[in-house]
Amino acid sequence: MEKHLIYVTTGTCHYNFDRMLRLVKSCVNELSELEYDLTLQFGSSSRLDMPCASTTVGFLSREQAEYLYQNSRFVFSHCGIGSIYNSLKYNTPTIIIPRLKKFGEFSDDHQLQIANEIKDNPLIFMLDASDVNYIVQFIEFISNIKARDKEEIDLTNYELAEKIKTELLGV
């Protein structure tokens, strides 16, 4: 049986995000190591042993990250716009965990604002550790993941691009 790939990314921010890694570990503890193969990109956070982890690395190249977004069954991610873009571009279900100012994970709560705007997308599950049922909700989310076409989706907003071009260049 081929294992399903899971990609975990804290992004490239210089702030520590150990809280995310602890939450991911509590979720991954519920999965079968026989069924999943996890790649962990921990960035500026502490290296943490994860169940199912076959690769643990501080940072990845853009090409490596793109490969993981494209080929993963699902992704755990901070709520950076680039990461969200890649998840949607490759039609990959994603569990988001926004960095929060109150934990010293960023200088503001813009990731929480982004998360609140996109959390109703069926490909997105916002993991909220303040909800005691977050692990049950995570299991429900991944249980409902259907095999998806991994064909790249064009997310370009041509109408907006044309408007910006017209405004900036007067064309």
C-alpha positions in Angstrom: 0.0 0.0 0.0 1.3 3.4 -1.0 1.5 5.9 1.9 -0.3 9.2 1.7 2.0 12.2 1.8 1.4 14.9 4.5 3.2 18.3 4.3 3.7 20.4 7.4 5.0 23.9 6.9 5.6 26.7 9.4 6.7 29.0 6.6 9.9 31.1 6.4 9.0 33.7 9.1 11.8 34.3 11.7 9.2 34.0 14.5 9.0 30.7 16.4 5.9 28.6 15.8 6.3 25.7 18.2 2.6 26.0 19.2 1.7 24.9 15.7 4.0 21.9 15.8 2.6 20.7 19.1 -0.9 21.0 17.7 0.1 19.1 14.5 1.8 16.4 16.6 -1.4 15.9 18.7 -3.4 15.5 15.4 -0.8 13.3 13.7 -0.7 11.0 16.8 -4.2 9.9 15.7 -3.0 8.7 12.3 -1.6 5.4 11.3 2.2 5.4 10.5 1.5 2.7 8.0 -0.8 4.9 6.0 1.0 8.3 6.1 4.5 9.7 5.3 5.1 13.2 6.7 7.5 15.9 5.6 8.0 18.6 8.2 9.4 22.0 7.3 9.9 23.7 10.7 11.6 27.0 9.7 12.6 29.0 12.7 10.7 26.8 15.2 12.2 24.0 17.3 12.8 20.7 15.6 10.1 18.3 16.9 9.8 14.6 16.5 6.6 13.8 14.6 4.9 10.5 14.1 5.0 9.4 10.5 7.8 11.9 9.7 10.3 10.7 7.1 11.8 14.1 6.3 12.4 17.0 8.8 14.1 20.1 7.5 14.4 23.7 8.4 13.7 25.2 5.0 12.8 23.9 1.5 13.4 25.3 -1.9 10.3 26.8 -3.7 10.4 23.8 -6.1 10.4 21.3 -3.2 7.5 23.1 -1.5 5.5 23.2 -4.8 6.1 19.4 -5.2 4.8 18.8 -1.7 1.7 21.0 -2.2 1.0 19.2 -5.5 1.5 15.7 -4.2 0.3 15.7 -0.6 -3.0 14.2 0.5 -3.3 17.2 2.9 -1.2 20.0 4.3 -0.8 21.5 7.8 0.2 25.2 7.3 0.6 28.5 9.0 -1.8 31.0 7.4 0.6 32.8 5.1 -1.0 34.0 1.9 1.6 32.2 -0.2 0.9 28.9 1.4 -2.8 29.3 1.1 -2.3 30.2 -2.6 -0.4 27.0 -3.2 -2.9 24.9 -1.4 -5.7 26.3 -3.6 -3.6 26.2 -6.7 -3.0 22.5 -6.3 -6.5 21.7 -4.9 -4.9 20.4 -1.7 -7.0 20.2 1.5 -5.2 22.2 4.1 -5.4 22.5 7.9 -4.5 26.1 8.8 -3.2 27.3 12.1 -2.7 31.1 12.1 0.2 32.7 13.9 -1.0 34.9 16.8 0.4 38.0 18.3 -0.5 37.0 21.9 1.9 34.0 21.7 4.7 36.1 20.2 4.3 34.2 16.8 4.0 37.4 14.8 3.8 41.2 15.3 0.1 41.3 14.6 -2.9 39.1 13.9 -3.1 39.4 10.1 -2.9 35.6 9.8 -6.0 35.2 11.9 -7.8 37.8 9.7 -6.8 35.8 6.6 -8.0 32.5 8.3 -11.4 34.0 9.2 -11.8 35.1 5.6 -11.0 31.7 4.0 -12.1 29.1 6.6 -15.5 28.4 4.9 -13.7 27.1 1.8 -14.3 23.3 1.7 -10.6 22.7 1.1 -9.7 24.6 4.3 -10.0 23.6 8.0 -9.0 26.1 10.6 -7.7 24.3 13.6 -8.7 26.1 16.7 -7.0 24.7 19.8 -9.4 26.6 22.1 -12.1 24.2 20.9 -11.8 21.0 23.0 -13.0 18.9 20.0 -10.3 20.1 17.6 -8.8 16.6 17.2 -12.3 15.1 16.5 -12.9 17.9 14.0 -9.5 17.3 12.3 -10.3 13.6 11.9 -13.7 14.4 10.5 -12.1 16.9 8.0 -9.5 14.4 6.7 -12.0 11.5 6.7 -14.1 13.6 4.3 -11.2 14.2 1.9 -12.1 12.7 -1.5 -9.5 11.9 -4.1 -9.0 15.2 -5.9 -7.7 16.0 -9.3 -4.3 17.5 -8.6 -4.3 19.5 -11.9 -3.0 23.0 -11.4 -5.7 25.6 -11.1 -5.2 29.1 -12.6 -6.0 31.5 -9.7 -5.1 34.6 -11.6 -7.7 37.4 -11.4 -7.4 38.7 -15.0 -10.1 41.4 -14.4 -8.2 42.8 -11.4 -4.9 42.6 -13.2 -6.3 44.6 -16.2 -7.8 47.2 -13.8 -4.5 47.7 -12.1 -2.6 47.9 -15.4 -5.1 50.5 -16.6 -4.8 52.5 -13.4 -1.0 52.4 -13.2 -0.1 52.7 -16.9 -3.1 54.6 -18.1 -3.5 52.0 -20.9 
